Amino acid sequence: MANKRVLIKRRKAVRNIHKITRTMQLIATARFQAAFKRATATKPYTEKLAELVADLSDAADDVDHPLMKTHDDVKKSAMVVITSKRGLCGGFNSNVLRTAIHHLDEQAKAGIETDVHMVGTKGINYFRFLGRPLTEQLTDISEVPRFDEIERIANGLMDRFAKGEISSVYVAHTSFLSAAKQQAVALRLLPLSREAKDDRETGARRTAVEYEFSPAPKELLDELLPATVRARMFQCFTDATVSEHIARMVAMKAATDAAEDMITLLSRQYNRARQTHITMELLDIIGGANAIS
């Protein structure tokens, strides 16, 4: 027969866990709403800026910008990996780290050494556990990323690329597609491509746009190309933030539901044990009464 005291203690412990996971779910939901607004507000600007740069590059074929050059002779690359500072967010970190490691292994097979700039405590600890080297450990990024924080990282990588120290820059992060779908990807940030993007819904090529330049195309691209890199990297961070909150919200919802099921099960076990105990006491009383009579 189950011990009633043990069942009461277990049910109390599970109820306390239920309160915690329920609270964390509500907090993640509130943070998701704010992060979702930021991610959706910045995405149209980032996409239109990239389209404008692609159109300008096509219209000015003679422009040769350092951020568009390919350094095939350089066997060194850089990758920014965006993970979270805290856990309890399901497979958010594991999916990003799996994507990053796959990319690093592919680069290594091609004979390219990759400098890893790791963002977030979880990714840093995991790479330490694997014994993989880290070029930079970034733990001072705010939970709500600010543009000036991301700009510093982007500027450093652009300087190295322009000097020919690295041949490419990638960002491993969780891309926010919708509230129901997020995907871990390794996005190539540099070199920038001259190819115009296809229309995402129809798959058709965008109509070519003719431009009259004032000032000169090189001056325009000198301003727009670095701005594009900074905006795209900032979008990666905002996507990762909103995806993290969604993952934590879903994980805490599952934990809360599991706690509720366990509370129900323990309550049933306690009621059975209590009923059994009462029945045994009644049988003892009846047996004693029969013995006396």
N, C-alpha and C positions, 0 to 999 in steps of 0.2 A: 504493500500500500504506500502511495506517495506521501511524503512528509508535508503536512500543511504549512508548517513554518518555512520550509525551504521554498515551497511554491509561492508563498506570500512575498518573500524576499526577492525571488526572481521576477515576479510580476511588477514589483515596485521598481526594480532596476530597469526593466524594459520600458516602463512608463516614463522614467526619467530620460532614457535614450530617445523615446518617442518625442518628448517635449523639445529636446535639442535638435533632432533632425527636422522636425516641423518648423522650428524657428529658423534654422539654416535655409530651409526651402523658401520661406517667405522672404528672407534677406536676399537670397539669390534672385528671386523673382523681381524684387524691387530694383536691384542693381542691373538686372537684364534689361528692364525697361529703359533706363538711362543710357546704357551702353548701346542698345538697339537704335535709339534715336541718333546717337553720335555716328554709328557705323553707316546708317542709311543716309545721313545728311552729308557725309564726306565722300561717299562712293560716286555720286554723279559728277562731282568736281574732278575727282581723280580720273574717271573714265574719259570725260570730255577733254581734259588736259592732255591725256595720252593720245586721243584721236587728233587733237590739234597739232601736236608735235609730229605725229605720223604724216599728216597732210602737208605740213610745212617742209618736212624732210623730203617728201616726194616731189614737192614743187621746186625745191632748191637742191637739185641733184649734185651740184658742185660743192656743196657744203661738206666739209670734213671736220667733224667734231670729235674731241677725245673720248667722249662717253659712248660714241658709236663705233669706235675702232675695235677690231678683234685682235687679240694678242695670242695667236696660235702657238708662237714659240715659247710662251711663258707657261710653265707647268705648275702653276700655283693658283688656287682659287680661294674664295672666302664664302662662308655661309653663316647667316644669322639664324639661330634656332630660338623660337619663342615658346617658352613653357610658363607654367604658373609658379607663384611663390608658395601656394598652399595646395593641399591635396583635397580628398573627398569630392573629386569632380569626374568620377567614372574613368572612361578611357581617353580623356582629353590629352593628357601628357604622353601616355603610351603610344597613341596614334602618331603624334608629332615626332616623337623620338624614333619610332620605327621608320617613318618616312625619311628623317634626317640620316639615320644610319645607313639605310638602303642607298641614298644618294652618295654618301661618303664612300661606301664600298664600291659603287660604280665608278666614282672619280678615281679611286685608288687603282682600280683595274686598268683605267686609261692612263695611268702614270701621272696623275695630277694630285698634288698635295693640297689639302684644304685646311685653311685656318678657320676654326670654329669659334664664333662669338655667341656664347650661350646666355640667354636671357631667362631668369627665373631659377629659384633654388632647386626645384624638382629636377630640372634638366642637368644642373651642375652636379647634384648628388649622384644622379644616374651615370653620368659620364665618368665621375670619379670611381664609382663601383666597377665600371667596365675597364677602367684603366686607360681611357682614351684622353688624348691631350686637348686642352682648351687654350686658345689664344687669349680670350678675354672672358671674364665672368661679370655679367651685368646684373646686379641685384638692387640697384637704386632706381629702377624705373617705377614710376607711380602705378598704383592699381588702376587709376584712370590716366592712361598715357598722355603726356603733354607733348605738343609739337616740338618744343625746343629740346626736349630729351631725345626724341627720335632724330631730329635734325643733326645733332652732334654725331650720332652713329653714322648716319647717311653721308655726312660731309667727310668723315674719316675714310670711309670705304671708297667714295668717289675720288679722293685725293690719291689713294693707293692705286686705283684703277687707271687714272689719268697718267700717273708716273710709270705705268707698265709693270708694277710690282705684282699684280694679280691679273688673271685673264678673264675672270667672271665673278659675279656676286649673286648668291642665291639667298632666299629667305624661306626657311621651313616654318610653316605656321598653319593654323586651322582657318581655312577660308570659310567665311560665313555666306552661304548661298540663300538660306531661308531659315525661319525659326524651326523648321523640321529637318533641315539638312545642313550639315557642316562637314567639310572634307579637309583632311590633312594633305598639304601640297608642298612641293619645293618650287617656289616661284623664282624664275631668273630675273634679276633686277638689272644687271649690267652684263654685257653691253646692251644698250638700247637698240631696238630693231627699227629699221626704216619701213617695215611692212605695215600697212594699214590693217586694222582689225576688221574681221567680218562682222556683219550684223548678227548678234547672238540669237535672235529669234528666227530669222529667215535663212541665215547662212549666206546671204548675198553680199557681194562686195559693196562697200560704200561708194557713192558717186564721187569721182575725183573733183576736187575744189581748186579753182584757179585763184592765186593770190597775187596782189600787188604789194611788194614789201616796202615798208617804211617804219623803222630804219632797215638796214640791210639784213638779209636772212641770218647771217652769222651772229649779229648782235642779238637778234630775237632768240635764236636757239641757245646762245650762251646763257640767257636768262631762263628760258623755258625748260631746257633739258635737265639741269640740276633740280629745278622745281618739281619736275615730273618724278625724278628719283625719290626726292623727299616725300612727296605726296603718296607715292605708291608704297613706300616703306611705312609711312604713318597709317595707311589703310590696312596694311598687314597687321599692325599692332591693334587697331580698333576691331578688326575682324576677330583676332585671337581673343580679345577681351570679352566680346559679346558671346563668342563660342564657349569660353570657359564658364561664364555664368549660366548658359543653357545646360552645359554638361553637369554643373553642380546642382542646378535646379532639378534635373531629371534624376540624378543619383540620390539626392535627398528625398525626392518623392518616392522612389523605390524603397529606400530605407525606412521611411515613415510608414508605408503600406506594409512592409514586412514586420515592423514593430507592432502595428495594429493586429495583424494576424497572430503574432506570437502572444499578445495580451489576451486575445480571445481564446487561444488554445490553453494557456495557463489558467485562465478563469474556469474553463471547463474542467480541467484536471483538478483544480482546487475544489470545485463544487462536488465532483465525484468523491474526492478524498473526504470531504466534510460529511457528505451523505453516508459514506461507508463507516466513518467514525461514529456518527449518530446511531446508525443501525447496530453497530457492535455494542454500544452502550445500552441500547434498548434490550438487546438480547441478553446482556449480562444482568440487567434489572429483572427481566422476566424469569431468567433462570434462577436468580436468587429468590424471587418470590415463590416460584414453584418448589424450591428446596425447603423453604420455611413451612409452606403449607403441606 
